[in-house]
Amino acid sequence: MMTPAVKKIFGFVLPYWLTWIPGMLVFTSQIFVFGLINAYFLRMMTSAIMTALGTQDTAAAFSEVWRAVIIFTAITAGVLLVLAFGVYVYFMSAMRATRDLQKAVFRSFVTDSIENATASHSGEGIAAINTDSNTATNLFSDALATFMFAFTGIAGSVVTVFLIDWRLGAMVVGMGVFFLVVQALFAKPLGRIGKRRLEVNAASVAATSNIFAGGMAIRAFGIQDRALVTFNAENNKLLRLNFKEAFIGMWQDLFTTLQGWVTIIIVMAFGGWLVATGDESLTLPAIVMALPMCMSLNTSIGMIGVAIAGFQAPKEAAERVAKVLASAEGHQWSKNKNVAFLDNLKNAEHSTLTLEDFSFQYKDAPAPILKNISLTVNPRETVAFVGASGSGKSTLLRAIIGLYERDGLNMRYGDVEFSPQSAEAWRQNFAYVDQSCKLFDMTVAENIALGNLAGISGTPEEEIKEAAQRAAALDFIEALPEGFASGCGEKGASLSGGQKQRIAIARALCRRAPILVFDEATSALDADSERSIMQTIEDLRKDHTVLIVTHNLQNTVTADKIVVLSGGEIAEIGTHEELLARGGVYSGLYTRDV
């Protein structure tokens, strides 16, 4: 059934239809074509042998045999060349379409709204990009090819046998219908198993990814055995499904072999009886010719069951992939359509950032997490956001950056209003450092250049070093064994917490964005490292607008403006001295903090 998800997957192969369709037709006709060639060869050979037996002219018979061999060899060689070309263009088209789908799925994950991205497990993403997308493309490759193999084989073989003798054709059709019904009975449970395996495999990848991500905690708490139990449980589900599939597949293979022999025996018996009773409309060479076509028919009927089962898993995978693609639709920004917007935004780097009656509610959440926020941030102003845990500080910063691609977020930067379609352009004016300070398994230089709009290869070395120096990271980087060429390891495992923080800040500075955003950027550091990082941030104020979320209120003292959040609303705004003198929420928090 052509569901919307299936149509979406087929959309990826349509750009290559000029090569895909002819290639598929040539590729999938080979069972019938080779069956037909063999049938005519056997007919010629049988006729030659019968002529030799009837005339006792061995030389003439030998000549006919060689003639048949030469014709058979020439035709087969020509067909092989055509088939080889068809197979090549068919699979090249399918592989290009698969590549395009995987690129689209990956792009959906990296460009999707942060709400959807954080809701989906990294293991699910890996499964979607690899297993699901590859399986879904079987709709226009393996699964469709199997069906076309079966269709061309059945149609061609039946027509050929009917042309040989209508009675043999009718008998073959009757047996074929019976065999098709039985093959469909095998296909139904095999299809369910394929669909279930896809679901279990995605869950298994997600569970395994989760275990790997928590490797340190697993070792620290000594729960390796529990992790192994979880892994084994998912693995055993796949094992049981494989056993079921193998058991059903065994009986299907046995039946397919049996149906082939039964067909040959019945055709030989019935055809031989017609010849023996003196029916001159049917000859022995014609019966011999019908046998390869019956084998082709049986092979094709056996493939029908495989084709029916083979469509189930790709359809399920298509549904899963379509959800991934659909979740990011409307969030993918096209630079070509937003050049004017981006230029306008860049010209506004000395402008004011304004939120007017700003509210935000997570999807499916019972109530808004941010309510009626009105705030003005002036150029080169440092604004600190404080409040109890869960008050909405980090959510507000992420919304300001443009990570939540929603309509109705009342934000303005200069004369430019935020919209989901312009979210990527909006984000280019921000450089973000969060408490995780995630680094990639690249060199130090590559991690720093990653923030630059010119990309890793396009960022000059002097800009990378300048960013490192401004982040107070140059000395320790140059002291590393290979300096800027030193590897950071996976998630920055080769560096200390303070070193990762400074490289993350250098990456933000290398972006050359007018607004720097620090979300608990010092939370994982010791007191000395925290003071050092905060001094670095303090030095950056003269060139940037700085937004800070922090639990340590000692870091807010020098801020130009402190925004106190409580219950998702602004409770107070002012300087450190003003808020202390007011004796409100901030004063209470600061007193407890110091």
Backbone torsions as a table, in degrees:
resi	resn	phi	psi	omega
1	MET	NA	133.2	-176.9
2	MET	-84.4	83.4	177.8
3	THR	-76.6	165.7	176.7
4	PRO	-56.1	-37.4	179.7
5	ALA	-65.4	-41.9	179.2
6	VAL	-64.7	-41.3	177.6
7	LYS	-60.8	-39.7	-180.0
8	LYS	-62.8	-40.3	179.6
9	ILE	-68.1	-42.4	179.0
10	PHE	-64.1	-23.7	178.3
11	GLY	-61.2	-23.1	-178.4
12	PHE	-79.0	-20.7	179.5
13	VAL	-95.3	-15.4	-177.1
14	LEU	-60.3	-35.8	177.5
15	PRO	-60.1	-17.7	-177.6
16	TYR	-110.9	22.9	-171.8
17	TRP	-64.8	-27.7	-179.0
18	LEU	-64.3	-27.0	176.5
19	THR	-104.0	-31.6	-175.3
20	TRP	-67.3	-49.0	-175.4
21	ILE	-66.7	-52.3	177.4
22	PRO	-60.7	-40.2	179.6
23	GLY	-62.6	-41.2	179.6
24	MET	-65.7	-42.0	-179.5
25	LEU	-63.3	-41.5	178.3
26	VAL	-67.7	-46.6	-177.0
27	PHE	-60.6	-44.0	-173.1
28	THR	-85.0	-3.2	178.9
29	SER	-91.4	0.5	-170.0
30	GLN	-67.3	-34.0	-179.8
31	ILE	-62.3	-48.1	180.0
32	PHE	-67.2	-42.7	-177.0
33	VAL	-62.2	-47.7	-179.8
34	PHE	-67.8	-35.0	175.6
35	GLY	-61.6	-41.9	-180.0
36	LEU	-66.9	-41.3	178.5
37	ILE	-61.9	-46.3	179.4
38	ASN	-62.1	-38.6	-179.1
39	ALA	-62.2	-47.3	179.8
40	TYR	-66.8	-35.7	178.0
41	PHE	-63.8	-46.2	178.9
42	LEU	-63.2	-36.8	178.6
43	ARG	-64.2	-43.7	179.5
44	MET	-64.5	-41.3	-179.4
45	MET	-66.0	-43.3	-179.5
46	THR	-63.8	-42.0	178.5
47	SER	-62.0	-40.8	-179.5
48	ALA	-65.3	-42.0	-179.9
49	ILE	-66.4	-42.3	179.3
50	MET	-65.1	-36.1	177.2
51	THR	-64.0	-43.1	179.1
52	ALA	-63.1	-40.8	179.5
53	LEU	-67.4	-34.1	-176.5
54	GLY	-80.7	-33.2	-174.8
55	THR	-106.1	-10.6	-175.9
56	GLN	61.2	19.1	179.8
57	ASP	-94.3	88.1	-175.9
58	THR	-64.8	-39.3	-178.4
59	ALA	-62.2	-44.6	179.5
60	ALA	-64.0	-42.0	178.5
61	ALA	-63.1	-42.1	179.9
62	PHE	-62.5	-40.2	178.5
63	SER	-63.1	-42.0	178.6
64	GLU	-64.3	-38.9	179.3
65	VAL	-63.2	-46.1	179.2
66	TRP	-64.5	-37.5	176.9
67	ARG	-60.2	-43.8	179.3
68	ALA	-63.4	-41.1	-179.7
69	VAL	-64.2	-44.5	-179.1
70	ILE	-63.1	-46.5	179.2
71	ILE	-61.2	-45.5	-179.9
72	PHE	-60.3	-43.9	-179.1
73	THR	-65.1	-43.9	-178.8
74	ALA	-64.4	-46.3	-179.6
75	ILE	-64.6	-43.7	-179.2
76	THR	-61.6	-43.6	179.2
77	ALA	-60.7	-45.0	179.0
78	GLY	-63.1	-43.6	179.3
79	VAL	-63.3	-40.7	179.6
80	LEU	-60.7	-41.3	178.7
81	LEU	-63.5	-44.0	178.8
82	VAL	-63.8	-44.2	179.7
83	LEU	-63.3	-41.8	-180.0
84	ALA	-59.8	-43.1	178.4
85	PHE	-65.7	-42.5	178.9
86	GLY	-62.3	-43.4	178.6
87	VAL	-61.9	-42.2	-178.2
88	TYR	-61.9	-53.3	-176.5
89	VAL	-67.6	-32.4	179.4
90	TYR	-65.5	-51.1	-177.4
91	PHE	-71.3	-32.6	175.7
92	MET	-63.1	-41.7	177.6
93	SER	-63.4	-46.1	-179.3
94	ALA	-64.2	-39.5	-179.2
95	MET	-69.6	-36.6	176.6
96	ARG	-65.6	-40.2	178.0
97	ALA	-65.1	-39.4	177.0
98	THR	-62.7	-43.4	176.6
99	ARG	-58.9	-44.2	-179.4
100	ASP	-63.3	-39.4	179.3
101	LEU	-66.1	-44.5	179.5
102	GLN	-62.7	-38.3	176.3
103	LYS	-63.7	-40.6	-179.8
104	ALA	-66.2	-41.0	178.9
105	VAL	-65.0	-45.6	179.6
106	PHE	-62.0	-43.7	179.4
107	ARG	-61.8	-37.0	178.8
108	SER	-61.7	-40.1	-179.8
109	PHE	-68.5	-39.5	-175.0
110	VAL	-86.6	-15.5	179.3
111	THR	-109.2	-6.3	-177.6
112	ASP	-64.9	158.9	174.3
113	SER	-56.3	143.3	-177.3
114	ILE	-60.1	-27.3	178.5
115	GLU	-62.0	-45.4	178.2
116	ASN	-73.0	-37.1	-177.2
117	ALA	-65.9	-42.0	-179.3
118	THR	-76.1	-22.0	180.0
119	ALA	-77.5	-24.5	-178.0
120	SER	-96.1	139.0	-177.8
121	HIS	-74.5	145.6	179.7
122	SER	-60.1	-34.8	177.7
123	GLY	-63.6	-36.8	177.4
124	GLU	-65.1	-36.7	177.4
125	GLY	-64.1	-43.7	178.6
126	ILE	-62.3	-43.3	179.6
127	ALA	-63.3	-39.7	-179.0
128	ALA	-66.6	-41.0	-177.3
129	ILE	-71.6	-38.7	-176.0
130	ASN	-96.9	-75.2	-172.9
131	THR	-63.1	-53.6	-173.7
132	ASP	-64.6	-45.3	-177.4
133	SER	-67.6	-39.4	177.2
134	ASN	-64.3	-41.2	-179.9
135	THR	-68.0	-41.1	-179.2
136	ALA	-62.1	-37.1	-178.8
137	THR	-72.0	-8.8	171.9
138	ASN	-63.1	-19.8	176.6
139	LEU	-56.6	-40.9	-179.8
140	PHE	-106.8	10.3	176.1
141	SER	-124.7	-96.0	-172.3
142	ASP	-61.4	-50.7	-175.4
143	ALA	-63.6	-47.2	179.3
144	LEU	-66.5	-39.2	179.5
145	ALA	-62.6	-41.6	178.7
146	THR	-61.3	-43.1	178.2
147	PHE	-63.7	-42.8	-179.7
148	MET	-67.4	-37.6	173.1
149	PHE	-53.9	-50.0	-177.4
150	ALA	-64.9	-44.1	-176.7
151	PHE	-63.5	-50.6	-178.6
152	THR	-65.5	-36.5	179.3
153	GLY	-66.0	-45.3	-179.8
154	ILE	-66.7	-50.5	-177.0
155	ALA	-61.4	-48.1	-177.9
156	GLY	-65.7	-41.7	-178.1
157	SER	-67.4	-43.3	-179.9
158	VAL	-62.2	-45.5	-180.0
159	VAL	-61.3	-42.6	-178.5
160	THR	-64.9	-43.7	179.7
161	VAL	-65.6	-38.3	176.2
162	PHE	-62.1	-39.1	178.4
163	LEU	-66.4	-33.0	177.1
164	ILE	-68.4	-49.4	178.3
165	ASP	-164.6	126.2	-175.5
166	TRP	-64.6	-30.2	180.0
167	ARG	-69.9	-42.2	175.1
168	LEU	-63.1	-39.9	179.0
169	GLY	-60.9	-44.7	180.0
170	ALA	-63.1	-41.0	179.2
171	MET	-64.5	-43.2	-179.8
172	VAL	-64.2	-41.0	178.5
173	VAL	-61.9	-44.5	179.1
174	GLY	-59.4	-47.2	177.8
175	MET	-64.4	-37.6	-179.3
176	GLY	-62.2	-41.6	179.0
177	VAL	-62.1	-43.9	179.0
178	PHE	-61.5	-44.8	-179.1
179	PHE	-65.9	-36.5	177.9
180	LEU	-61.7	-42.3	179.3
181	VAL	-61.0	-44.5	-179.6
182	VAL	-65.9	-42.5	179.6
183	GLN	-62.6	-36.5	178.1
184	ALA	-64.5	-34.3	177.6
185	LEU	-64.3	-36.7	175.3
186	PHE	-70.5	-37.6	-173.3
187	ALA	-66.7	-34.3	-175.1
188	LYS	-60.4	-53.9	178.3
189	PRO	-66.6	-33.0	177.3
190	LEU	-63.6	-37.6	176.8
191	GLY	-64.4	-42.7	178.4
192	ARG	-62.7	-40.3	-180.0
193	ILE	-65.0	-42.3	178.8
194	GLY	-61.7	-41.6	178.4
195	LYS	-65.1	-44.3	179.8
196	ARG	-65.4	-37.6	-179.6
197	ARG	-61.9	-38.8	179.2
198	LEU	-62.0	-42.3	179.1
199	GLU	-65.3	-45.1	-178.8
200	VAL	-65.8	-38.6	179.9
201	ASN	-63.4	-41.9	178.4
202	ALA	-63.1	-42.0	178.0
203	ALA	-64.8	-37.4	-179.8
204	SER	-66.3	-42.9	178.1
205	VAL	-63.6	-41.8	179.1
206	ALA	-63.7	-43.3	179.7
207	ALA	-64.6	-42.8	179.5
208	THR	-64.7	-43.4	177.8
209	SER	-60.8	-39.3	179.2
210	ASN	-64.2	-40.4	178.8
211	ILE	-65.2	-44.5	179.7
212	PHE	-62.8	-41.6	-178.5
213	ALA	-63.0	-32.2	-178.9
214	GLY	-101.3	27.8	-175.4
215	GLY	-56.9	-41.0	-177.8
216	MET	-67.0	-43.0	179.3
217	ALA	-65.1	-37.4	179.4
218	ILE	-61.7	-42.5	179.1
219	ARG	-71.3	-42.1	-176.8
220	ALA	-62.4	-37.8	-179.1
221	PHE	-92.8	0.1	177.4
222	GLY	63.0	41.0	-176.4
223	ILE	-112.9	33.4	179.0
224	GLN	-59.5	-38.1	-179.3
225	ASP	-63.2	-39.4	178.8
226	ARG	-65.4	-41.1	178.1
227	ALA	-62.1	-39.2	179.1
228	LEU	-65.9	-37.6	177.9
229	VAL	-62.3	-44.2	178.1
230	THR	-61.0	-45.1	180.0
231	PHE	-63.9	-44.5	-179.4
232	ASN	-64.0	-37.0	-179.8
233	ALA	-61.2	-45.0	178.9
234	GLU	-67.2	-39.2	180.0
235	ASN	-65.4	-39.0	-179.4
236	ASN	-67.0	-31.7	175.5
237	LYS	-61.1	-45.3	177.9
238	LEU	-64.3	-38.5	-179.9
239	LEU	-62.1	-44.8	-179.6
240	ARG	-63.7	-39.7	177.3
241	LEU	-64.5	-39.7	178.7
242	ASN	-64.8	-38.4	177.5
243	PHE	-62.8	-45.7	179.6
244	LYS	-60.8	-45.0	-179.2
245	GLU	-63.2	-41.8	-179.5
246	ALA	-64.5	-39.3	-178.7
247	PHE	-65.2	-48.7	179.7
248	ILE	-66.5	-41.5	180.0
249	GLY	-62.2	-33.8	178.1
250	MET	-61.9	-47.4	-179.8
251	TRP	-67.7	-33.6	177.0
252	GLN	-65.2	-42.9	178.7
253	ASP	-62.6	-42.4	179.3
254	LEU	-62.8	-42.2	179.5
255	PHE	-65.6	-40.5	179.6
256	THR	-61.7	-41.9	177.0
257	THR	-64.0	-43.1	-179.9
258	LEU	-62.9	-43.1	-177.2
259	GLN	-64.7	-32.6	177.7
260	GLY	-64.3	-47.2	-179.7
261	TRP	-67.6	-40.0	179.2
262	VAL	-61.0	-43.8	180.0
263	THR	-61.3	-45.8	-179.0
264	ILE	-62.5	-45.1	-178.6
265	ILE	-62.2	-43.8	-177.8
266	ILE	-68.1	-43.3	179.8
267	VAL	-63.9	-44.4	178.4
268	MET	-61.9	-43.8	-178.1
269	ALA	-65.7	-47.9	-178.3
270	PHE	-67.5	-46.0	178.9
271	GLY	-63.9	-41.3	178.1
272	GLY	-62.7	-38.6	178.5
273	TRP	-63.3	-41.8	179.1
274	LEU	-63.1	-43.6	179.3
275	VAL	-65.9	-42.6	-177.8
276	ALA	-65.5	-28.9	-179.4
277	THR	-85.7	6.3	173.3
278	GLY	90.2	16.3	178.1
279	ASP	-72.9	110.1	-174.7
280	GLU	-80.0	-9.6	-180.0
281	SER	-77.3	-11.2	-178.3
282	LEU	-128.3	133.0	-179.6
283	THR	-118.3	165.5	178.8
284	LEU	-62.2	-44.2	177.2
285	PRO	-58.3	-35.1	179.0
286	ALA	-66.6	-40.0	177.5
287	ILE	-64.1	-43.8	178.4
288	VAL	-60.9	-38.7	178.1
289	MET	-64.7	-33.7	-178.4
290	ALA	-68.9	-26.0	-175.1
291	LEU	-63.2	-49.7	177.0
292	PRO	-59.1	-34.8	178.6
293	MET	-67.7	-34.1	175.6
294	CYS	-66.8	-38.6	176.8
295	MET	-64.5	-41.8	176.9
296	SER	-61.6	-41.2	178.9
297	LEU	-62.9	-45.2	-178.8
298	ASN	-65.7	-40.8	175.9
299	THR	-60.0	-42.8	-178.4
300	SER	-67.5	-39.9	178.1
301	ILE	-63.5	-41.1	176.8
302	GLY	-60.4	-33.8	-179.5
303	MET	-73.7	-21.5	177.5
304	ILE	-60.2	-44.6	178.1
305	GLY	-61.4	-42.3	178.3
306	VAL	-63.5	-40.4	-178.4
307	ALA	-65.8	-43.5	179.9
308	ILE	-61.6	-45.9	178.5
309	ALA	-67.1	-36.4	-175.8
310	GLY	-69.3	-19.3	179.2
311	PHE	-80.2	-20.0	-172.8
312	GLN	-68.6	-51.3	-179.5
313	ALA	-63.1	-45.2	176.6
314	PRO	-60.5	-35.8	177.3
315	LYS	-63.9	-42.8	177.8
316	GLU	-64.0	-43.9	178.7
317	ALA	-62.7	-38.1	178.7
318	ALA	-61.3	-40.3	177.9
319	GLU	-61.7	-42.3	-178.5
320	ARG	-68.4	-43.8	-179.4
321	VAL	-67.6	-39.2	179.7
322	ALA	-61.1	-36.0	177.6
323	LYS	-64.3	-41.1	178.2
324	VAL	-62.5	-45.9	-179.3
325	LEU	-66.0	-39.4	-177.7
326	ALA	-69.5	-33.4	-176.4
327	SER	-64.9	-26.0	-178.0
328	ALA	-98.8	-5.3	-179.7
329	GLU	-64.6	135.5	-176.7
330	GLY	91.2	-10.9	179.4
331	HIS	-107.6	-5.3	-176.5
332	GLN	-91.8	121.6	-172.3
333	TRP	-94.4	138.2	177.4
334	SER	-106.4	117.7	-178.7
335	LYS	-60.8	-35.5	-177.9
336	ASN	-61.4	-31.5	-177.8
337	LYS	-88.7	-6.7	-172.9
338	ASN	-126.6	22.6	-179.7
339	VAL	-61.8	-46.3	-179.4
340	ALA	-63.9	-40.8	179.5
341	PHE	-62.0	-45.6	-177.4
342	LEU	-64.6	-42.2	178.2
343	ASP	-61.7	-42.4	179.1
344	ASN	-61.6	-41.2	-178.3
345	LEU	-67.8	-42.5	-179.8
346	LYS	-64.6	-33.7	178.8
347	ASN	-71.5	-9.5	-176.2
348	ALA	-99.4	18.7	-172.5
349	GLU	-65.1	-18.0	177.0
350	HIS	-103.1	19.2	-175.5
351	SER	-97.1	176.5	-176.7
352	THR	-92.7	139.2	173.8
353	LEU	-95.2	125.7	-173.5
354	THR	-129.5	134.1	170.4
355	LEU	-116.8	128.9	-177.7
356	GLU	-122.5	114.6	178.4
357	ASP	47.8	50.2	-173.7
358	PHE	-83.1	127.2	176.3
359	SER	-131.2	151.9	-178.2
360	PHE	-149.0	135.0	178.9
361	GLN	-134.8	127.6	177.4
362	TYR	-63.2	150.3	177.4
363	LYS	-58.8	133.8	178.0
364	ASP	68.3	6.3	176.8
365	ALA	-78.5	148.7	-177.2
366	PRO	-72.1	-23.8	-175.9
367	ALA	-151.0	159.3	177.9
368	PRO	-64.1	145.6	175.7
369	ILE	-94.1	-22.2	175.0
370	LEU	-127.5	134.6	-173.9
371	LYS	-135.7	125.1	169.7
372	ASN	53.3	48.3	179.8
373	ILE	-84.8	121.1	173.4
374	SER	-122.6	123.8	-171.8
375	LEU	-153.8	142.4	175.0
376	THR	-123.5	126.3	177.4
377	VAL	-116.0	117.7	-177.8
378	ASN	-83.8	157.9	179.2
379	PRO	-57.0	139.5	178.5
380	ARG	57.4	32.0	176.8
381	GLU	-103.8	142.6	175.9
382	THR	-102.4	120.9	-178.4
383	VAL	-119.6	125.9	178.0
384	ALA	-105.0	136.7	178.4
385	PHE	-110.8	121.8	-177.9
386	VAL	-129.5	166.2	179.7
387	GLY	153.0	169.9	-179.8
388	ALA	-67.6	162.9	177.0
389	SER	-59.7	135.6	-179.7
390	GLY	85.8	7.0	-178.7
391	SER	-81.5	-10.4	174.9
392	GLY	105.7	14.2	-175.9
393	LYS	-63.3	-54.3	-177.4
394	SER	-65.8	-37.8	178.3
395	THR	-61.6	-41.0	179.8
396	LEU	-63.5	-43.7	179.6
397	LEU	-63.5	-43.1	179.8
398	ARG	-64.0	-36.3	177.5
399	ALA	-67.2	-40.9	179.6
400	ILE	-62.5	-39.6	179.6
401	ILE	-65.8	-25.7	-179.0
402	GLY	100.3	21.7	-179.2
403	LEU	-77.4	-21.8	177.0
404	TYR	-100.0	105.9	-172.5
405	GLU	-88.2	86.3	-175.5
406	ARG	-126.7	150.9	167.1
407	ASP	-78.2	153.9	174.0
408	GLY	83.6	8.1	174.8
409	LEU	-86.6	107.5	-170.7
410	ASN	-80.5	82.0	178.7
411	MET	-126.0	146.4	179.5
412	ARG	-143.2	138.3	174.5
413	TYR	-124.0	106.1	-170.5
414	GLY	66.4	-123.1	179.9
415	ASP	-99.0	8.4	-173.9
416	VAL	-104.2	128.6	177.1
417	GLU	-95.5	145.9	178.3
418	PHE	-76.6	141.9	172.2
419	SER	-148.9	155.6	179.6
420	PRO	-57.5	-35.9	-177.5
421	GLN	-69.1	-22.5	-177.8
422	SER	-110.0	16.5	-173.0
423	ALA	-60.9	-40.5	-177.3
424	GLU	-67.8	-40.0	176.6
425	ALA	-65.1	-40.6	177.7
426	TRP	-58.4	-43.3	-175.6
427	ARG	-67.8	-18.7	-178.3
428	GLN	-68.8	-9.2	178.0
429	ASN	-96.6	7.5	-179.7
430	PHE	-125.9	146.3	169.8
431	ALA	-122.6	127.4	-166.4
432	TYR	-117.4	129.8	173.6
433	VAL	-127.5	116.1	179.3
434	ASP	-106.8	-179.8	-173.2
435	GLN	-69.3	-23.4	-179.6
436	SER	-76.9	-27.6	-180.0
437	CYS	45.8	54.5	-175.3
438	LYS	-65.5	125.8	172.7
439	LEU	-110.5	159.7	-177.5
440	PHE	-106.6	162.6	-179.3
441	ASP	-76.3	68.7	-179.8
442	MET	-134.9	-176.8	174.2
443	THR	-75.8	167.0	177.8
444	VAL	-60.1	-44.6	-178.7
445	ALA	-61.3	-42.5	-179.4
446	GLU	-66.3	-38.3	177.9
447	ASN	-64.2	-38.2	179.3
448	ILE	-71.3	-45.3	-177.6
449	ALA	-67.9	-17.4	-178.1
450	LEU	-57.8	-29.1	-178.5
451	GLY	-79.9	-15.0	-175.7
452	ASN	-77.5	139.2	-178.4
453	LEU	-66.5	-18.9	178.9
454	ALA	-78.5	-10.2	-179.4
455	GLY	86.7	171.6	-175.9
456	ILE	-61.5	-49.1	-175.7
457	SER	-74.1	-22.6	-175.9
458	GLY	-95.4	-0.4	-178.6
459	THR	-90.2	120.7	179.8
460	PRO	-62.3	148.4	-178.9
461	GLU	-60.8	-36.1	-178.7
462	GLU	-66.2	-32.1	177.2
463	GLU	-68.3	-38.0	178.5
464	ILE	-63.8	-45.8	-179.4
465	LYS	-67.2	-37.1	178.1
466	GLU	-63.1	-43.0	178.6
467	ALA	-63.4	-41.4	178.5
468	ALA	-63.5	-40.1	-179.9
469	GLN	-66.3	-42.9	179.9
470	ARG	-66.1	-26.9	178.1
471	ALA	-89.7	9.0	-178.7
472	ALA	56.7	37.8	-178.2
473	ALA	-114.5	-6.8	-172.4
474	LEU	-62.7	-42.2	-175.3
475	ASP	-62.8	-49.3	-176.3
476	PHE	-72.1	-30.3	178.1
477	ILE	-65.6	-45.7	-179.4
478	GLU	-67.8	-20.1	177.8
479	ALA	-83.5	-10.2	177.2
480	LEU	-67.4	155.7	-175.6
481	PRO	-51.1	-41.4	-179.2
482	GLU	-117.5	19.4	177.9
483	GLY	58.6	-132.2	-178.7
484	PHE	-68.2	-16.0	178.7
485	ALA	-87.9	0.7	179.3
486	SER	-69.5	141.5	178.2
487	GLY	-77.9	144.8	178.7
488	CYS	-89.1	-17.6	-176.1
489	GLY	79.6	167.8	179.6
490	GLU	-64.7	126.1	-177.6
491	LYS	59.2	24.7	179.1
492	GLY	74.6	27.9	-173.9
493	ALA	-64.1	-19.9	-177.4
494	SER	-84.1	-2.8	-174.9
495	LEU	-120.3	158.8	175.5
496	SER	-78.1	170.4	-179.8
497	GLY	-60.8	-43.4	-179.9
498	GLY	-66.6	-38.3	178.1
499	GLN	-64.6	-42.4	178.0
500	LYS	-61.7	-41.8	-179.5
501	GLN	-60.1	-44.1	-176.5
502	ARG	-69.6	-37.2	176.7
503	ILE	-66.3	-37.9	177.4
504	ALA	-63.5	-39.0	177.4
505	ILE	-67.6	-41.2	177.4
506	ALA	-60.9	-39.2	177.7
507	ARG	-61.7	-41.0	178.7
508	ALA	-65.5	-41.0	-179.4
509	LEU	-68.7	-33.5	179.7
510	CYS	-65.5	-18.4	178.5
511	ARG	-71.5	-24.0	-178.7
512	ARG	57.7	42.0	178.3
513	ALA	-90.4	148.4	-178.7
514	PRO	-72.0	-22.8	-176.9
515	ILE	-119.0	123.1	176.6
516	LEU	-102.0	134.8	-176.9
517	VAL	-123.6	123.3	-179.7
518	PHE	-120.2	112.4	-179.1
519	ASP	-106.4	97.4	-178.3
520	GLU	51.9	43.8	-173.4
521	ALA	-69.7	-10.4	-179.5
522	THR	-118.3	12.7	-171.6
523	SER	-65.9	-27.8	-175.5
524	ALA	-96.8	9.7	-173.7
525	LEU	-103.8	159.0	172.8
526	ASP	-75.6	171.5	-172.5
527	ALA	-60.5	-43.9	-178.5
528	ASP	-65.1	-43.9	179.0
529	SER	-64.9	-38.1	179.5
530	GLU	-63.6	-44.1	178.7
531	ARG	-61.8	-39.3	-179.9
532	SER	-65.2	-44.2	179.1
533	ILE	-64.8	-42.3	-179.1
534	MET	-65.6	-32.6	175.4
535	GLN	-66.2	-37.4	176.8
536	THR	-63.0	-45.1	178.5
537	ILE	-62.4	-39.7	178.7
538	GLU	-60.3	-39.8	-179.6
539	ASP	-68.3	-22.9	-178.2
540	LEU	-81.1	-11.4	-172.1
541	ARG	-63.4	-31.8	-174.5
542	LYS	-68.2	-20.3	-178.2
543	ASP	-111.6	-7.7	-172.4
544	HIS	-139.6	155.0	161.9
545	THR	-80.7	133.6	-174.1
546	VAL	-124.1	127.5	174.8
547	LEU	-115.6	129.6	-174.6
548	ILE	-130.1	134.4	166.3
549	VAL	-109.8	128.7	-179.3
550	THR	-151.9	148.8	172.2
551	HIS	-93.2	-20.5	-179.5
552	ASN	-86.8	102.8	-174.4
553	LEU	-70.7	-11.7	172.3
554	GLN	-62.2	-25.6	-178.5
555	ASN	-83.2	-0.3	-178.1
556	THR	-103.9	-5.8	-170.8
557	VAL	-58.6	-40.3	-175.4
558	THR	-92.8	3.7	-179.0
559	ALA	-65.5	144.8	177.3
560	ASP	-68.9	-28.3	-177.3
561	LYS	-150.3	135.5	177.2
562	ILE	-116.5	125.6	178.4
563	VAL	-107.1	118.6	-178.5
564	VAL	-100.5	119.5	179.9
565	LEU	-103.0	141.7	176.8
566	SER	-148.1	120.5	-179.8
567	GLY	61.8	29.2	178.6
568	GLY	82.5	7.6	178.9
569	GLU	-125.5	158.8	176.5
570	ILE	-78.6	118.2	178.7
571	ALA	-88.4	-38.2	-178.1
572	GLU	-151.9	152.0	170.8
573	ILE	-138.8	136.1	178.4
574	GLY	168.6	-177.3	173.9
575	THR	-81.9	171.7	179.5
576	HIS	-57.1	-48.2	-177.8
577	GLU	-65.9	-41.6	-179.0
578	GLU	-63.1	-42.7	-177.2
579	LEU	-72.4	-35.5	175.4
580	LEU	-64.0	-43.2	-179.1
581	ALA	-64.7	-28.6	-178.4
582	ARG	-72.6	-26.9	177.7
583	GLY	68.6	30.2	-177.6
584	GLY	-99.0	-141.0	-176.5
585	VAL	-61.5	-46.2	-177.7
586	TYR	-62.7	-42.6	180.0
587	SER	-58.8	-41.8	178.7
588	GLY	-66.0	-42.9	178.7
589	LEU	-63.3	-43.7	-177.1
590	TYR	-66.6	-39.9	179.3
591	THR	-61.9	-42.3	178.7
592	ARG	-69.1	-33.9	-176.0
593	ASP	-70.4	-39.2	-177.2
594	VAL	-90.2	NA	NA
